[in-house]
């Protein structure tokens, strides 16, 4: 069995993280690594930095999730694949399931290294690079829970039972996902301006503060040029609508929110000049017209390659925990979004 650190040839890091760190720390949902592995067994040396909240990860083989487990405090090896046909190669992907936890900024998953009995082959390049920006819907909060469950626990979050995962699997795309429960594009679900996703967009993981987060590179400027996105999907405004109701659903507050959303779209374009921006509208009962007006404002100003995408409202049987959609709805939503991206990108998404 060969053992080596995480910084070695033919390893691709996934998600926004500081690749210069050793070990590498995983904070965002979907952050992790992948390899093209030929051999029987592949293990990862992982470490959870805190007893609580629980940090969960999932492993996929050639895009099919095969295992899901909680990472324990302390360094130890976990099997990713075992007993495979050693003459075949497969793409093995490890992804953090749990979103960042601002109330516990020290909590994350560290990746120290790998152990295997085979070889790591060069990885093929992804067909597309897609960034997703969202709230609990993009963290897939509650997606793995039974309907009617009311627990807010990290076990119910998922990177694999997630519309962005299904979308990228369908398109052969690499994903970067920035998502945080309760947050909006301009304010959070309580109407607090500090609870937005826009202000921290230029950092690696700015939703986390404190010395531990800073030490692992969360507050570093993010290098947009190193990972040029082909598309950026913004799925925000659901919590903003709740905040609007709390602040007062007045014409003045509505206009402020619309202008704030448009300002974020302009900033996303500034940082991703070559990307198509797709605003995924919130459900019909959370004022999707506000996001539509923000996008229309950008279009009127002359912004190109930006539009909206509507997903179906929830049906009976679509809900997991805390009135959030389950894995089945996420799967359907991911395929709808993939089809929309194919249409707007054209030849880029249809090789």
N, C-alpha and C positions, 0 to 999 in steps of 0.2 A: 504494500500500500504506500503510495507516494503522498507525502504531506508537504504543503507549501502555503505561504501567505496569500492573501487575496490579491496582491499586486503581482500578477504574472501574465504572461502572454495568453491571448485568446479568451480573455474575460471581458464581457461588456457590462458596464454598470448601467442600471436603469433608474430613471427618475432624477430629480434634482437632489444632489448630494455633493459633498466636498470630496472629490476623488483623491486629493492629496493626503487625506488622513489615513492613518494606519493604527488601528483597524478603521474600516469604513463604517460610518453610522447611517442607519436608515431611519428617516423620519416621515416623509410623505407616504401616503397610501400608494402602493404599487412600486415603491422604490426597492431596489434589489440588484440582482445580477443574473446573467445568463451565460451559458457555455454550450458549445457543440461537443458533446461527450461521447467517446467511443470506449466502451468497457462495461464491466458488470456492475460496479458499485461506485457511487459518488456521495461523499459526505461533506457537510459544511460545518465549520466551527463557528458557532454563534454564541451571543451573550445578550441577555436582557439586563439593562443597567439598574432596574428598580424592581422591587417586589410587586409594586402596584403603580399604575394600572397594568393589566396584563397586555403583553405584546404578542400578537399572533402573526404567523406567516403562512403562506401557501406555496406549494411546489407544483409546477406544470411540466409535462413532458410533451414536446411538440405541440404546445398550445392546449393540452388537455390537463386540467387540474387533477392531480393524483393523491395529494396529501395536504393536510392542514394541521398545524399544531401550535401550541403556545411555547414561546422561547422562555427558558427558565433563567433566573439570575445565575451568574457564574458561567465560565467558559466550558462548553462541551460540544462534542460532535453530534450532529443529527443526520440521519440517512435521508438523502434526497431520492436516489434510485438504488435499487439493490436487486441482484439476481437477474440482470438483463442479459440479453444475447451479446456477448463481447465482440462479435463481428459486425455489429450494427452501430451506427451513431445516431444520437438524438439530441434535440435542443432541450436543455434542462434550465428552467427558469425559477428562481426564488424571488418572491414578492412579499413585502410587508403588507399585512391585511389591515392593521390598525392605523387610524389617522393620527396626526400629531395631537398631543394633549397639552394645550397651553397651561392648564392648571398643574401639570407635572412636567415641566420642560426638561428635566433630566432624563426622562424615560425615553428610551429608544432601543433599537436592536443594533448590536455591533457585529460585523462580519470580519472574523479574524483570518480565515483561510479555508482551504479545501483539502480533502484526502480522497484518493481514488486509486483504482487498480488499472487504469487505462490511459487515455490521452485526451487532451483538449485540442480540438481541431479549429481551424479558422471559421468564424461565424459569417454566414452570408449577410449582406447589408439589407436592412429593412426596406420595403418598397416606399414607405412614407414615414414621416415623423409627425405625430399629432399631440398637441398639448391640450389638456382639459383643465378648466378652472371652475370650481363649484363649491357647493356647500355639502350638507349631509347626504343629499341625493347622489353626489359624486363620490362621497366616501362610502356609498352603499350601506349607510347605517340601517340596521334592521333587516338587511336582505336575506340573511340566513336564519332568521328567527321564525317560529310559527306565528301565524296571524293572531292578532289580539294580544301579543306579548307587550308588556309595558316597561321592560328593563332597559336602562341605558347602560350597556356594558360593552366592553371592547370586543367580546367574543362575537357579537352580531355584525360587526363591520367587515367589509370584504373588498379586496382588490380583484378577486377572481369572479365573484358573483356580482359583477359590476358592469354597467352598460358600456363603460369605456373599454373594458377588457374584451368584451364580445365584439365591439366595433372594431378594435384594432386587430383582433384575431381574424376577423372577416376580411380585412383589408391588407393583412400582412404588414401592419404598421408597428412602429415602436411608440410607446406611450410615455408621456410625462403628465402627472396628475397632481394638481394643487387643490385640495378640498378641505373644508373645515366646517363642522356642524355649527349651525346658528348664525353663520356669517352671511353678509350680502355683498353686493358690489359697492354700495355707498354707505349703508349702515346695517346693523345686525337686526335680529328679529325683535329686539326691544326698542329699536330706534336709536341706538348708541352709535355715533359716528366712528368710534374707535374700533368697532367690530366689522370692518370691511376687509375685503380681499385685495383691494386695489393698492393700498398704501405699502404693502410688503411684496409687491409683485417683482421688484427688481433685486430681491435678495434670494439666497438659496432656500431658506425656510424661515422667513421673518415672523411667522405667527408664533414662533417660540422665542422667548426672551430669557435672560439670565446668564450667569457665568458658564454653566454647563453647556447650554445651547451655543453660546458664542465660541466656546473652546472647540466644538466640533464643526465649526464653519457655517452655522445656520444664518448668521448675519452678514456673511460675505456677499459682495455683489455677484449676481448671477451672470454668467457669460452666455449671452444669447447667441453669439456668433459660433460658439462651439457646437451648438445643436440647433441648426436652423429648422424651424417648424414649417411643415407644408400646410398645416391647418391648425387653428386655435379655436377650440370649442368652449364658449362661455356658457355655463349653465347656472346663472345667478338671477336674482330678483324675487325668488320665492320668499326668502326671509326679509327682503326689503319691503315687500308688501305688508308683512306683519308689522314691521317697524313703522311703516307709514300709517297704519291704522292706530298705532299707539301714539304717534306724534300728532295725529290729526290728519285725516284724508282731505286736505284742503287743496285748492288749485295751486297755491304757492308751494306746498310741500311736494306735490306731484311733480311740478316743474323742476324743483331742485333735484329730485331723485332722477328724473329723466336726463337732466343735464349732467349729473354725476355719472350716470351709466355711459352716456356718450363720451364723456371725458376719459373714462377707462378704456373704451373701445379705441379711442384715438391713441392712447398710450400703448395699448397692445399692438396697434399697427406700427407705431414708432419703433418698438422693440423687435417686431417680427415683420419687416417690410415685405418679405416674399410670401407670407402666409395668407391663406383664405381665412377670414374670421366668420365663424358661424355661431350665432347666438341661439342657444337651445331654450325655447320659451318655457316659463313655468306653467303649471296646470291652469286650466281655464278659470278656476276659482281663486286665483292669486294674481289677478290683474296682469295678464301677459301683454296687454296693450301698452303698458309702460315700457317694456323692453322693445316692443315693435316701434314705438315712437322714438326711442333712443337710437335705434339702428337707422330709422328713416331720416333722423336729423343728420347722422353721419353721411348717409348717402346723398342728402341734399347739399351738403358741404363739398361733395365731390369725391368722397372716399369710395374706392373701388374694392371689389372682391370682399364684400361683407353682406350677409343676409341673415334671415332667421329660419329656424326649423322648429316645427311644432311636433311634440310627441303626444300619443293618445292619453286621454285621462284614464285614471285607474278604474278597473272593473272589479266586480266581486271576485275574490280569490287572488287579487294582485298584491295584497298587503302583507308585510312582515311585522316587525316590531315598531311600536310607537307611530303608527300610521305612515310608515315609510314603505316603498315598494319592495317586493320580494325578488328573489333571483330570477323567477320566470318573467316578471315584467322587465327587469333589467336586460334580460336576453332579447326580448322583443324590441325594446328601445334601442339596444346596441345595433341590431340589424337595420332598423329604420334609419338610424344616424349614419351607418356605413353606406347605405344606399344614397342618402343625401350627399355625403362627401364625394362619392363616385361621380355624381352628377355635377357638382360644382367644380371639382378638380379636373374632370374630363380625362384626358390621356394620362395625366400624372397618376391617377388612381386606377387606371385600366391598362396595364402594360400589355 
